[in-house]
Amino acid sequence: MVLIDRQQPFGNEHLLPRGTLREPPSHLARAHTIFITKSDGKTAELRERISKLNPDAAVIECIHHPLYLEDVFTGDRKTLDFLHGKKSRR
């Protein structure tokens, strides 16, 4: 199982310590399942590259979006509508 970040799928193409990769992209050939994280649905080019490295792996796209706001101390939850009309503090 491998996770690939859609925003920076292969980092700068270099392994640690020069780059961000722990293994070279060619090692995707060993994976049975590949998850594309932070997907926006525009992954055709990335899917094509993955397919060249491992045509047999199942590829699953993951989309991240908030469901609610939760107070980590009390566990109280609020809907996302709670933020409407609020200004951010910086």
Secondary structure as GFF3:
##gff-version 3
##sequence-region A 1 90
A	DSSP	beta_strand	2	5	.	.	.	ID=ss1
A	DSSP	three_ten_helix	25	30	.	.	.	ID=ss2
A	DSSP	beta_strand	33	37	.	.	.	ID=ss3
A	DSSP	alpha_helix	44	53	.	.	.	ID=ss4
A	DSSP	beta_strand	58	61	.	.	.	ID=ss5
A	DSSP	beta_strand	69	70	.	.	.	ID=ss6
A	DSSP	beta_strand	77	78	.	.	.	ID=ss7
A	DSSP	three_ten_helix	80	83	.	.	.	ID=ss8
###
